Structures are given as structure tokens and as C-alpha cells.
Amino acid sequence: MNFALSLLRRAGGNARRLCASWPVALLLLLAGGGGLRAAPAPADRDAAFAEAKLLYEQGAYAQAAQAFERLWTNGVSTVALHFNLGNAWLKAGKPGRAIFHYRLARRLAPRDRDVRANLRLARTLVAGSAPPRASWWRRAFQFFTLDEWTWAVTGALWLWMLLRAAGFLRPEWWPRLRPGARGMAVVTVTLAVGLGVAWSLRPRREAVVVNGEAVLRHGPLEQSQAIQTLKPGRELEVVERQGGWARVDGAPRGSGWVREDHLAFLPR
């Protein structure tokens, strides 16, 4: 266990990680994200991040995790933050919370090698926690995030419109521009179909067991018969939520009900 934990990469705070989630933030702002929480000022955020990193480097992993969590509570959500939170919680002996934050980091940067490697490591420390491996074609469509699909469709559409506009303004150019415009139209439609498929393949709401051992029950009552106990780190699909309980799939013994206070829910 200690040897495996020692393989963790030291928490990184480079600019690439800090900026990796800008497309998500930009799309939310363009959409009028009035529900966004006010994030701390950049200077305060950087100081708090540096303080949390220092605690991690000093071996105070639980305190470091709590310091990183305060940044998240105040509206900061970057690859660097969730990656460091995963590292800190894993070192602090909380694999469930580590997997949850690695999953959040992977949502923002699905191809980041460090995030993927540390998520695999955390899953090996929680036997059987990983969800079943998706089929190759699902993985192909989910290789890019929905934001990346959207940006690709938008860029292709703009290029097609620019070619059409150039041909309209300069008719003598159109014979040379026509093949490119037609090709870009095909690319735009293809990417739009890909975006639609990727959207349809979104998983149901997912959750990770993070607090104690969650008891999976036949019904949403403490008196309901227990099916099995789920250890922290177990990744589940949420079917429905009702009165402080969640009906979940993905447990070894099938579906059942778990108290919500044992779970951390991943956004769709």
C-alpha cells in the first residue's frame, strides 16, 4: 500500500493544468451563467493554492486536502485543483474522495496522462471500484469532451460561412472556392452528427461512495433489507433520488438504494 502510494506524482500546478478548463468556463459565461458562485480573486486563489501545495509537500495530506476543498467550495474548478485534491485525499487514506476528484479532473481533461494514471492507481487500491469498460465505439465518441465537439462544430461552420461569403463577395473566386466549401459542409455535418452521438452517450448521473461504508438496501428505508456493503471508492450510476436516498446501479449484487450522505455526485 505504502509503496503504491509512493508512486503518486507530486502535485503539479503548472499553467497547462490551471488553464485546461477555460472552454467550459467560457461556454458557461456566454450562456449567462448567473448561478455561478463567485470565485476568489486571482491573487487570493493563487496564495491559497500555494499554501495547500506547501501543506501537501510537508506531508500534512488531510490539511492540504481541506485547503484545496475550500478553494473548490468557493467556486474554483480546474484540472490542477481536482488533480491535487485527488492526490491529497489518496495520501490521506480517503480513496473514495480521491477517485471522485480524479473523475472531475478527467471530465475537464480526458486525455491528461497524469490524471488517467493516478485514477488507475486509485482504482487498484479499491478492488472492483472501476465501472465496466465501455465498448470501443463509445470510447471513440467520448474521446473528446462535449465542449470540444461543440467548438469543432462551431469552427467548421464558421469556415464554411466564410468560404460562402467570400464566394458571394467575389464571384470570380467561387469556382476555386466551391470544392472547399462543399468539403467543409460535409465536415460540419459529420461533426454535428458526432456531437449528437456524444451527447446521447452521456452516462446517467454518476456517484462515488466517499463517506464510510455505504449499505446497499432493497428500499429507501433504514429498515429495508441490506443487500451488501459498498466500500469507499465504489463508482455507481444513479437511477433516481428520493428523500435523501439514491437508487443506484453498478454494485456487484445489482441495483439498490443507498443513503445520499455516503455519496458524492458527479455532474452530468
C-alpha atoms as a printed R data frame, in Angstrom:
    type eleno elety resid chain resno       x      y       z
1   ATOM     1    CA   MET     A     1   0.000  0.000   0.000
2   ATOM     2    CA   ASN     A     2   2.682  2.485   1.049
3   ATOM     3    CA   PHE     A     3   4.766  1.523  -1.979
4   ATOM     4    CA   ALA     A     4   1.814  2.090  -4.297
5   ATOM     5    CA   LEU     A     5   1.058  5.449  -2.738
6   ATOM     6    CA   SER     A     6   4.682  6.448  -3.145
7   ATOM     7    CA   LEU     A     7   4.220  6.136  -6.901
8   ATOM     8    CA   LEU     A     8   1.888  9.107  -6.889
9   ATOM     9    CA   ARG     A     9   3.217 12.016  -8.860
10  ATOM    10    CA   ARG     A    10   3.866 15.098  -6.851
11  ATOM    11    CA   ALA     A    11   1.064 17.605  -7.053
12  ATOM    12    CA   GLY     A    12   1.575 19.862 -10.055
13  ATOM    13    CA   GLY     A    13   0.381 23.430 -10.508
14  ATOM    14    CA   ASN     A    14   1.616 24.298 -13.971
15  ATOM    15    CA   ALA     A    15  -0.156 26.716 -16.226
16  ATOM    16    CA   ARG     A    16  -1.341 23.997 -18.592
17  ATOM    17    CA   ARG     A    17  -3.399 22.401 -15.824
18  ATOM    18    CA   LEU     A    18  -4.672 25.686 -14.418
19  ATOM    19    CA   CYS     A    19  -5.969 26.791 -17.798
20  ATOM    20    CA   ALA     A    20  -7.269 23.474 -19.159
21  ATOM    21    CA   SER     A    21 -10.887 24.170 -18.175
22  ATOM    22    CA   TRP     A    22 -11.215 27.585 -19.874
23  ATOM    23    CA   PRO     A    23 -13.536 26.326 -22.669
24  ATOM    24    CA   VAL     A    24 -16.056 25.162 -20.068
25  ATOM    25    CA   ALA     A    25 -15.937 28.458 -18.198
26  ATOM    26    CA   LEU     A    26 -16.244 30.453 -21.426
27  ATOM    27    CA   LEU     A    27 -19.281 28.493 -22.586
28  ATOM    28    CA   LEU     A    28 -20.966 28.981 -19.210
29  ATOM    29    CA   LEU     A    29 -20.297 32.712 -19.296
30  ATOM    30    CA   LEU     A    30 -21.619 33.028 -22.846
31  ATOM    31    CA   ALA     A    31 -24.730 31.164 -21.759
32  ATOM    32    CA   GLY     A    32 -25.309 33.632 -18.947
33  ATOM    33    CA   GLY     A    33 -24.206 31.505 -16.027
34  ATOM    34    CA   GLY     A    34 -25.994 33.516 -13.362
35  ATOM    35    CA   GLY     A    35 -25.829 30.594 -10.948
36  ATOM    36    CA   LEU     A    36 -22.055 30.536 -10.830
37  ATOM    37    CA   ARG     A    37 -20.515 31.040  -7.415
38  ATOM    38    CA   ALA     A    38 -18.200 33.989  -7.026
39  ATOM    39    CA   ALA     A    39 -14.648 32.694  -7.217
40  ATOM    40    CA   PRO     A    40 -11.951 34.258  -5.062
41  ATOM    41    CA   ALA     A    41  -9.747 36.936  -6.602
42  ATOM    42    CA   PRO     A    42  -6.828 35.515  -8.624
43  ATOM    43    CA   ALA     A    43  -4.242 36.704  -6.118
44  ATOM    44    CA   ASP     A    44  -6.132 35.177  -3.180
45  ATOM    45    CA   ARG     A    45  -6.728 31.976  -5.145
46  ATOM    46    CA   ASP     A    46  -3.047 31.621  -6.044
47  ATOM    47    CA   ALA     A    47  -1.994 32.246  -2.455
48  ATOM    48    CA   ALA     A    48  -4.471 29.669  -1.139
49  ATOM    49    CA   PHE     A    49  -3.379 27.175  -3.789
50  ATOM    50    CA   ALA     A    50   0.288 27.680  -2.895
51  ATOM    51    CA   GLU     A    51  -0.488 27.260   0.814
52  ATOM    52    CA   ALA     A    52  -2.337 23.983   0.133
53  ATOM    53    CA   LYS     A    53   0.558 22.725  -2.009
54  ATOM    54    CA   LEU     A    54   3.004 23.551   0.780
55  ATOM    55    CA   LEU     A    55   0.931 21.521   3.254
56  ATOM    56    CA   TYR     A    56   0.991 18.617   0.798
57  ATOM    57    CA   GLU     A    57   4.760 18.825   0.394
58  ATOM    58    CA   GLN     A    58   5.147 18.873   4.199
59  ATOM    59    CA   GLY     A    59   3.161 15.629   4.451
60  ATOM    60    CA   ALA     A    60   0.057 17.184   6.015
61  ATOM    61    CA   TYR     A    61  -2.184 15.483   3.467
62  ATOM    62    CA   ALA     A    62  -5.523 15.800   5.251
63  ATOM    63    CA   GLN     A    63  -4.955 19.513   5.916
64  ATOM    64    CA   ALA     A    64  -3.841 20.012   2.318
65  ATOM    65    CA   ALA     A    65  -6.971 18.306   1.050
66  ATOM    66    CA   GLN     A    66  -9.148 20.505   3.243
67  ATOM    67    CA   ALA     A    67  -7.352 23.617   1.976
68  ATOM    68    CA   PHE     A    68  -7.884 22.546  -1.637
69  ATOM    69    CA   GLU     A    69 -11.534 21.748  -0.813
70  ATOM    70    CA   ARG     A    70 -12.069 25.327   0.406
71  ATOM    71    CA   LEU     A    71 -10.979 26.601  -3.000
72  ATOM    72    CA   TRP     A    72 -13.448 24.245  -4.685
73  ATOM    73    CA   THR     A    73 -16.234 25.311  -2.331
74  ATOM    74    CA   ASN     A    74 -15.526 28.927  -3.306
75  ATOM    75    CA   GLY     A    75 -16.048 28.224  -6.986
76  ATOM    76    CA   VAL     A    76 -12.614 27.205  -8.290
77  ATOM    77    CA   SER     A    77 -12.795 24.132 -10.546
78  ATOM    78    CA   THR     A    78  -9.682 23.402 -12.603
79  ATOM    79    CA   VAL     A    79  -7.768 20.306 -13.617
80  ATOM    80    CA   ALA     A    80  -4.933 21.317 -11.275
81  ATOM    81    CA   LEU     A    81  -7.256 21.704  -8.300
82  ATOM    82    CA   HIS     A    82  -9.036 18.368  -8.723
83  ATOM    83    CA   PHE     A    83  -5.781 16.572  -9.555
84  ATOM    84    CA   ASN     A    84  -4.152 17.878  -6.378
85  ATOM    85    CA   LEU     A    85  -7.280 17.105  -4.365
86  ATOM    86    CA   GLY     A    86  -7.169 13.532  -5.630
87  ATOM    87    CA   ASN     A    87  -3.506 13.208  -4.661
88  ATOM    88    CA   ALA     A    88  -4.039 14.704  -1.213
89  ATOM    89    CA   TRP     A    89  -7.096 12.603  -0.382
90  ATOM    90    CA   LEU     A    90  -5.404  9.421  -1.608
91  ATOM    91    CA   LYS     A    91  -2.349 10.104   0.548
92  ATOM    92    CA   ALA     A    92  -4.700 10.873   3.451
93  ATOM    93    CA   GLY     A    93  -6.278  7.429   3.119
94  ATOM    94    CA   LYS     A    94  -9.552  8.559   1.502
95  ATOM    95    CA   PRO     A    95  -9.635  6.678  -1.817
96  ATOM    96    CA   GLY     A    96 -13.296  7.441  -2.418
97  ATOM    97    CA   ARG     A    97 -12.778 11.190  -2.349
98  ATOM    98    CA   ALA     A    98  -9.599 10.764  -4.417
99  ATOM    99    CA   ILE     A    99 -11.433  8.868  -7.160
100 ATOM   100    CA   PHE     A   100 -14.225 11.453  -7.136
101 ATOM   101    CA   HIS     A   101 -11.803 14.324  -7.764
102 ATOM   102    CA   TYR     A   102  -9.753 12.404 -10.323
103 ATOM   103    CA   ARG     A   103 -13.032 11.790 -12.156
104 ATOM   104    CA   LEU     A   104 -13.776 15.541 -12.073
105 ATOM   105    CA   ALA     A   105 -10.281 16.269 -13.387
106 ATOM   106    CA   ARG     A   106 -10.781 13.743 -16.179
107 ATOM   107    CA   ARG     A   107 -14.038 15.450 -17.158
108 ATOM   108    CA   LEU     A   108 -12.061 18.646 -17.749
109 ATOM   109    CA   ALA     A   109  -9.043 16.978 -19.394
110 ATOM   110    CA   PRO     A   110  -9.994 13.487 -20.596
111 ATOM   111    CA   ARG     A   111  -6.632 12.830 -22.266
112 ATOM   112    CA   ASP     A   112  -4.355 14.080 -19.477
113 ATOM   113    CA   ARG     A   113  -1.877 11.259 -18.812
114 ATOM   114    CA   ASP     A   114  -1.207 12.157 -15.186
115 ATOM   115    CA   VAL     A   115  -4.896 12.269 -14.325
116 ATOM   116    CA   ARG     A   116  -5.583  8.961 -16.054
117 ATOM   117    CA   ALA     A   117  -2.572  7.269 -14.428
118 ATOM   118    CA   ASN     A   118  -3.478  8.397 -10.912
119 ATOM   119    CA   LEU     A   119  -7.121  7.437 -11.397
120 ATOM   120    CA   ARG     A   120  -5.999  3.939 -12.410
121 ATOM   121    CA   LEU     A   121  -3.756  3.785  -9.351
122 ATOM   122    CA   ALA     A   122  -6.566  4.843  -7.022
123 ATOM   123    CA   ARG     A   123  -8.866  2.239  -8.531
124 ATOM   124    CA   THR     A   124  -6.305 -0.522  -7.963
125 ATOM   125    CA   LEU     A   125  -6.322  0.379  -4.257
126 ATOM   126    CA   VAL     A   126 -10.102 -0.113  -4.154
127 ATOM   127    CA   ALA     A   127 -10.691 -3.593  -5.548
128 ATOM   128    CA   GLY     A   128 -13.511 -3.662  -8.068
129 ATOM   129    CA   SER     A   129 -14.261  0.058  -7.900
130 ATOM   130    CA   ALA     A   130 -13.924  0.796 -11.612
131 ATOM   131    CA   PRO     A   131 -17.051  0.725 -13.776
132 ATOM   132    CA   PRO     A   132 -17.198 -1.810 -16.643
133 ATOM   133    CA   ARG     A   133 -15.049 -0.861 -19.627
134 ATOM   134    CA   ALA     A   134 -17.127  0.808 -22.322
135 ATOM   135    CA   SER     A   135 -17.206 -0.519 -25.883
136 ATOM   136    CA   TRP     A   136 -14.611  0.835 -28.318
137 ATOM   137    CA   TRP     A   137 -17.108  2.912 -30.289
138 ATOM   138    CA   ARG     A   138 -18.423  4.590 -27.142
139 ATOM   139    CA   ARG     A   139 -14.853  5.397 -26.119
140 ATOM   140    CA   ALA     A   140 -14.198  6.797 -29.601
141 ATOM   141    CA   PHE     A   141 -17.086  9.262 -29.372
142 ATOM   142    CA   GLN     A   142 -16.230 10.142 -25.762
143 ATOM   143    CA   PHE     A   143 -12.525 10.675 -26.528
144 ATOM   144    CA   PHE     A   144 -13.382 14.371 -26.886
145 ATOM   145    CA   THR     A   145 -15.452 16.295 -24.371
146 ATOM   146    CA   LEU     A   146 -18.810 17.769 -25.340
147 ATOM   147    CA   ASP     A   147 -17.192 21.213 -25.215
148 ATOM   148    CA   GLU     A   148 -14.527 20.104 -27.678
149 ATOM   149    CA   TRP     A   149 -17.154 18.643 -30.019
150 ATOM   150    CA   THR     A   150 -19.074 21.930 -29.802
151 ATOM   151    CA   TRP     A   151 -16.004 24.023 -30.578
152 ATOM   152    CA   ALA     A   152 -15.162 21.787 -33.549
153 ATOM   153    CA   VAL     A   153 -18.672 22.095 -34.988
154 ATOM   154    CA   THR     A   154 -18.652 25.853 -34.440
155 ATOM   155    CA   GLY     A   155 -15.245 26.276 -36.087
156 ATOM   156    CA   ALA     A   156 -16.204 24.173 -39.118
157 ATOM   157    CA   LEU     A   157 -19.463 26.092 -39.513
158 ATOM   158    CA   TRP     A   158 -17.647 29.434 -39.422
159 ATOM   159    CA   LEU     A   159 -15.148 28.276 -42.026
160 ATOM   160    CA   TRP     A   160 -17.972 27.146 -44.303
161 ATOM   161    CA   MET     A   161 -19.735 30.508 -43.878
162 ATOM   162    CA   LEU     A   162 -16.515 32.416 -44.595
163 ATOM   163    CA   LEU     A   163 -15.985 30.459 -47.809
164 ATOM   164    CA   ARG     A   164 -19.582 31.105 -48.854
165 ATOM   165    CA   ALA     A   165 -19.272 34.806 -48.009
166 ATOM   166    CA   ALA     A   166 -16.015 35.098 -49.973
167 ATOM   167    CA   GLY     A   167 -17.664 33.451 -52.975
168 ATOM   168    CA   PHE     A   168 -20.638 35.816 -52.720
169 ATOM   169    CA   LEU     A   169 -18.477 38.940 -52.476
170 ATOM   170    CA   ARG     A   170 -16.045 37.804 -55.165
171 ATOM   171    CA   PRO     A   171 -17.994 35.673 -57.684
172 ATOM   172    CA   GLU     A   172 -14.861 35.178 -59.759
173 ATOM   173    CA   TRP     A   173 -13.332 33.269 -56.814
174 ATOM   174    CA   TRP     A   174 -16.251 30.891 -56.421
175 ATOM   175    CA   PRO     A   175 -15.128 28.210 -58.907
176 ATOM   176    CA   ARG     A   176 -11.955 27.763 -56.861
177 ATOM   177    CA   LEU     A   177 -13.732 28.044 -53.505
178 ATOM   178    CA   ARG     A   178 -16.621 25.686 -54.324
179 ATOM   179    CA   PRO     A   179 -14.746 22.382 -53.611
180 ATOM   180    CA   GLY     A   180 -13.523 23.687 -50.275
181 ATOM   181    CA   ALA     A   181 -16.976 24.949 -49.324
182 ATOM   182    CA   ARG     A   182 -18.555 21.620 -50.175
183 ATOM   183    CA   GLY     A   183 -15.895 19.749 -48.252
184 ATOM   184    CA   MET     A   184 -16.335 21.999 -45.228
185 ATOM   185    CA   ALA     A   185 -20.105 21.462 -45.393
186 ATOM   186    CA   VAL     A   186 -19.528 17.706 -45.193
187 ATOM   187    CA   VAL     A   187 -17.104 18.170 -42.292
188 ATOM   188    CA   THR     A   188 -19.611 20.383 -40.448
189 ATOM   189    CA   VAL     A   189 -22.440 17.884 -40.839
190 ATOM   190    CA   THR     A   190 -20.174 14.993 -39.810
191 ATOM   191    CA   LEU     A   191 -19.003 16.811 -36.689
192 ATOM   192    CA   ALA     A   192 -22.580 17.802 -35.840
193 ATOM   193    CA   VAL     A   193 -23.605 14.140 -36.034
194 ATOM   194    CA   GLY     A   194 -20.641 13.251 -33.826
195 ATOM   195    CA   LEU     A   195 -21.726 15.877 -31.302
196 ATOM   196    CA   GLY     A   196 -25.246 14.464 -31.285
197 ATOM   197    CA   VAL     A   197 -23.988 10.922 -30.744
198 ATOM   198    CA   ALA     A   198 -21.589 12.022 -27.990
199 ATOM   199    CA   TRP     A   199 -24.452 13.863 -26.284
200 ATOM   200    CA   SER     A   200 -26.709 10.813 -26.464
201 ATOM   201    CA   LEU     A   201 -23.964  8.615 -24.978
202 ATOM   202    CA   ARG     A   202 -23.655 10.694 -21.835
203 ATOM   203    CA   PRO     A   203 -23.850  8.363 -18.858
204 ATOM   204    CA   ARG     A   204 -26.604  8.681 -16.347
205 ATOM   205    CA   ARG     A   205 -25.831 10.687 -13.256
206 ATOM   206    CA   GLU     A   206 -22.852  9.043 -11.549
207 ATOM   207    CA   ALA     A   207 -21.727  8.976  -7.944
208 ATOM   208    CA   VAL     A   208 -18.811  7.705  -5.877
209 ATOM   209    CA   VAL     A   209 -19.012  6.288  -2.361
210 ATOM   210    CA   VAL     A   210 -16.921  8.672  -0.264
211 ATOM   211    CA   ASN     A   211 -18.187  8.565   3.325
212 ATOM   212    CA   GLY     A   212 -17.752  5.341   5.258
213 ATOM   213    CA   GLU     A   213 -19.128  2.055   4.037
214 ATOM   214    CA   ALA     A   214 -22.485  2.522   2.328
215 ATOM   215    CA   VAL     A   215 -25.129 -0.158   2.823
216 ATOM   216    CA   LEU     A   216 -26.972 -1.072  -0.359
217 ATOM   217    CA   ARG     A   217 -30.600 -1.838   0.516
218 ATOM   218    CA   HIS     A   218 -33.683 -3.145  -1.286
219 ATOM   219    CA   GLY     A   219 -35.636  0.011  -0.474
220 ATOM   220    CA   PRO     A   220 -35.142  3.649   0.581
221 ATOM   221    CA   LEU     A   221 -35.547  2.925   4.305
222 ATOM   222    CA   GLU     A   222 -33.129  2.047   7.093
223 ATOM   223    CA   GLN     A   223 -35.402 -0.923   7.850
224 ATOM   224    CA   SER     A   224 -35.104 -2.276   4.295
225 ATOM   225    CA   GLN     A   225 -33.162 -5.495   3.854
226 ATOM   226    CA   ALA     A   226 -29.454 -4.978   3.239
227 ATOM   227    CA   ILE     A   227 -28.008 -6.348   0.014
228 ATOM   228    CA   GLN     A   228 -24.319 -5.635   0.535
229 ATOM   229    CA   THR     A   229 -21.848 -3.091   1.877
230 ATOM   230    CA   LEU     A   230 -20.091 -0.790  -0.580
231 ATOM   231    CA   LYS     A   231 -16.614  0.445   0.301
232 ATOM   232    CA   PRO     A   232 -15.378  3.999  -0.360
233 ATOM   233    CA   GLY     A   233 -14.324  4.351  -3.964
234 ATOM   234    CA   ARG     A   234 -17.147  2.300  -5.467
235 ATOM   235    CA   GLU     A   235 -18.360  4.058  -8.621
236 ATOM   236    CA   LEU     A   236 -22.085  3.862  -9.322
237 ATOM   237    CA   GLU     A   237 -24.758  5.042 -11.754
238 ATOM   238    CA   VAL     A   238 -27.658  6.936 -10.199
239 ATOM   239    CA   VAL     A   239 -31.096  5.887 -11.428
240 ATOM   240    CA   GLU     A   240 -33.198  8.162  -9.209
241 ATOM   241    CA   ARG     A   241 -33.093 10.142  -5.977
242 ATOM   242    CA   GLN     A   242 -35.790 10.192  -3.349
243 ATOM   243    CA   GLY     A   243 -35.944 11.604   0.156
244 ATOM   244    CA   GLY     A   244 -32.227 11.502   0.915
245 ATOM   245    CA   TRP     A   245 -31.745  8.158  -0.822
246 ATOM   246    CA   ALA     A   246 -30.387  7.262  -4.274
247 ATOM   247    CA   ARG     A   247 -31.246  4.171  -6.293
248 ATOM   248    CA   VAL     A   248 -28.036  3.055  -7.957
249 ATOM   249    CA   ASP     A   249 -26.726  0.540 -10.477
250 ATOM   250    CA   GLY     A   250 -23.207 -0.849 -10.743
251 ATOM   251    CA   ALA     A   251 -22.854 -2.710  -7.460
252 ATOM   252    CA   PRO     A   252 -21.672 -6.348  -7.701
253 ATOM   253    CA   ARG     A   253 -25.036 -7.626  -6.447
254 ATOM   254    CA   GLY     A   254 -27.193 -5.440  -8.642
255 ATOM   255    CA   SER     A   255 -29.178 -2.279  -8.047
256 ATOM   256    CA   GLY     A   256 -30.452 -0.948  -4.763
257 ATOM   257    CA   TRP     A   257 -30.793  2.096  -2.538
258 ATOM   258    CA   VAL     A   258 -28.000  3.974  -0.736
259 ATOM   259    CA   ARG     A   259 -28.210  6.941   1.612
260 ATOM   260    CA   GLU     A   260 -27.092 10.065  -0.236
261 ATOM   261    CA   ASP     A   261 -24.824 11.233   2.563
262 ATOM   262    CA   HIS     A   262 -22.466  8.379   1.669
263 ATOM   263    CA   LEU     A   263 -22.137  9.602  -1.926
264 ATOM   264    CA   ALA     A   264 -20.539 12.415  -3.911
265 ATOM   265    CA   PHE     A   265 -22.408 13.093  -7.155
266 ATOM   266    CA   LEU     A   266 -20.615 13.804 -10.417
267 ATOM   267    CA   PRO     A   267 -22.229 16.447 -12.615
268 ATOM   268    CA   ARG     A   268 -23.576 15.309 -15.970
